[in-house]
Amino acid sequence: MPKRSAGLLLFRRRGGNVEVFLVHPGGPFWSKKDLGAWSIPKGEYAEGEDPLEAALREFQEETGTRAGGVPIPLRDIRQAGGKIVSAWAMEGDFEAARLRSNLFRMEWPPKSGETKQFPEIDKGEWFSIDAARLKLLKSQTGFLDQLVLTLAGGSEN
């Protein structure tokens, strides 16, 4: 059975344009990666757990802020590694500079025997849809397509 994650695609309207909030993974493996490395705030959830509740929890854990708004369901996507991601678009705003992510521990440097602590998310930023297509993990760009279609009055769900 594939792993499952749930997340939120937070969006806002600025001067007639739509911007989406994306997060950059923390830790040493991601520190020098940019294009194709960003994600929607998301995380794994347990069997039987409500995916929307997990998405809201993960957003708060990764940003330090509780999301509020009306969730718009998006179709699930399967990431390159096989993980299935459920997501909801939600209109809202968030001051990216206030991001406060939860932390994780890992051995670093590898095989050193030392354990260090890193933020799960090291930064978050607002991007235009076009810029987000470049920044976002390729397998998650389908969420952008669904959001654009939904906001245009269509529905892909």
C-alpha positions as CSV (number, residue, x, y, z in Angstrom):
1,M,0.0,0.0,0.0
2,P,1.5,3.4,-1.0
3,K,2.2,6.1,1.6
4,R,-0.4,8.9,1.8
5,S,0.1,12.6,2.5
6,A,-2.3,15.5,2.8
7,G,-1.7,19.2,2.3
8,L,-3.0,22.6,1.6
9,L,-2.5,24.8,-1.4
10,L,-3.0,28.2,0.1
11,F,-3.7,31.0,-2.5
12,R,-4.4,34.7,-2.5
13,R,-5.4,37.3,-5.0
14,R,-3.1,40.3,-5.6
15,G,-3.8,43.0,-8.1
16,G,-5.8,40.6,-10.3
17,N,-3.2,37.8,-10.1
18,V,-3.3,34.6,-8.1
19,E,-0.3,33.7,-5.9
20,V,0.3,30.4,-4.1
21,F,2.2,29.7,-0.9
22,L,4.9,27.0,-1.2
23,V,7.4,25.7,1.3
24,H,11.1,24.7,0.9
25,P,12.2,21.5,2.8
26,G,14.8,22.0,5.5
27,G,17.8,19.9,6.2
28,P,21.1,19.5,4.5
29,F,20.0,17.5,1.5
30,W,17.7,20.4,0.3
31,S,19.8,23.4,1.3
32,K,21.2,24.1,-2.2
33,K,18.2,22.9,-4.2
34,D,15.6,25.4,-5.5
35,L,13.9,24.7,-8.9
36,G,11.7,21.7,-8.6
37,A,12.3,21.3,-4.9
38,W,9.4,23.3,-3.3
39,S,6.2,21.7,-2.1
40,I,2.8,22.5,-0.8
41,P,2.7,22.2,3.0
42,K,1.9,18.6,3.6
43,G,2.6,15.5,5.5
44,E,1.8,11.8,6.0
45,Y,-1.2,10.7,7.8
46,A,-2.3,7.4,9.5
47,E,-4.8,4.9,8.2
48,G,-8.3,5.9,9.2
49,E,-7.2,9.6,9.9
50,D,-9.3,12.2,8.1
51,P,-7.1,13.6,5.3
52,L,-8.4,17.2,5.6
53,E,-7.7,17.2,9.3
54,A,-4.2,15.9,8.6
55,A,-3.7,18.7,5.9
56,L,-4.7,21.4,8.4
57,R,-2.5,19.9,11.1
58,E,0.5,19.6,8.8
59,F,0.1,23.2,7.6
60,Q,0.2,24.4,11.2
61,E,3.2,22.2,12.1
62,E,5.2,23.3,9.1
63,T,4.3,27.0,9.2
64,G,3.4,27.7,12.8
65,T,0.1,29.2,11.7
66,R,-3.4,27.8,11.7
67,A,-5.0,27.9,8.2
68,G,-8.5,29.2,8.0
69,G,-10.9,29.4,5.1
70,V,-13.1,27.2,3.0
71,P,-11.3,24.1,1.7
72,I,-11.7,23.3,-2.0
73,P,-11.0,19.7,-2.7
74,L,-8.5,18.9,-5.4
75,R,-7.9,15.5,-7.1
76,D,-5.2,13.3,-5.6
77,I,-1.9,13.1,-7.4
78,R,0.8,10.4,-7.3
79,Q,4.3,11.7,-6.7
80,A,7.3,10.2,-8.6
81,G,8.1,8.0,-5.6
82,G,4.6,6.5,-5.5
83,K,3.2,8.5,-2.6
84,I,-0.4,9.6,-3.0
85,V,-1.0,13.2,-2.0
86,S,-4.5,14.6,-1.3
87,A,-4.8,18.4,-1.3
88,W,-7.3,21.2,-0.7
89,A,-6.9,24.7,-2.1
90,M,-7.8,27.4,0.4
91,E,-7.9,31.1,0.0
92,G,-6.0,32.9,2.7
93,D,-3.0,34.9,3.5
94,F,0.1,34.3,5.5
95,E,3.2,36.4,6.3
96,A,5.9,34.2,5.0
97,A,8.6,35.8,7.2
98,R,6.6,34.5,10.3
99,L,7.0,30.9,9.3
100,R,8.0,28.7,12.3
101,S,8.4,25.1,11.3
102,N,8.6,22.0,13.6
103,L,12.0,20.3,13.8
104,F,13.4,16.9,13.1
105,R,16.6,15.1,14.1
106,M,19.0,13.2,11.9
107,E,22.6,12.0,11.9
108,W,24.7,14.7,10.3
109,P,27.2,14.5,8.8
110,P,26.5,10.9,7.6
111,K,28.2,8.2,9.6
112,S,29.5,10.7,12.1
113,G,27.4,9.4,15.0
114,E,26.3,13.0,15.7
115,T,22.7,13.9,15.7
116,K,21.6,17.4,14.7
117,Q,18.3,19.1,14.6
118,F,16.9,20.8,11.5
119,P,13.6,22.6,10.6
120,E,11.3,20.5,8.5
121,I,10.6,23.6,6.4
122,D,13.4,26.2,6.2
123,K,11.3,28.9,4.3
124,G,8.0,29.6,2.6
125,E,7.2,32.1,-0.1
126,W,4.4,33.4,-2.3
127,F,4.7,32.7,-6.0
128,S,2.8,33.6,-9.1
129,I,1.3,30.5,-10.8
130,D,4.0,30.6,-13.5
131,A,6.9,30.9,-11.0
132,A,5.3,28.2,-8.8
133,R,5.4,25.8,-11.8
134,L,9.2,26.1,-11.9
135,K,9.7,25.9,-8.1
136,L,7.2,23.1,-7.3
137,L,8.1,19.4,-7.3
138,K,7.1,18.4,-10.9
139,S,4.6,15.8,-9.6
140,Q,2.7,18.5,-7.7
141,T,2.2,20.9,-10.5
142,G,-1.2,19.2,-11.3
143,F,-2.5,20.9,-8.2
144,L,-1.8,24.3,-9.8
145,D,-3.7,23.2,-13.0
146,Q,-6.6,22.2,-10.9
147,L,-6.6,25.5,-8.9
148,V,-6.5,27.6,-12.1
149,L,-9.3,25.6,-13.6
150,T,-11.4,25.9,-10.4
151,L,-10.9,29.7,-10.1
152,A,-11.8,30.1,-13.8
153,G,-15.2,28.5,-13.0
154,G,-14.5,25.1,-14.3
155,S,-14.2,21.9,-12.3
156,E,-11.8,19.1,-12.7
157,N,-12.9,17.3,-9.5
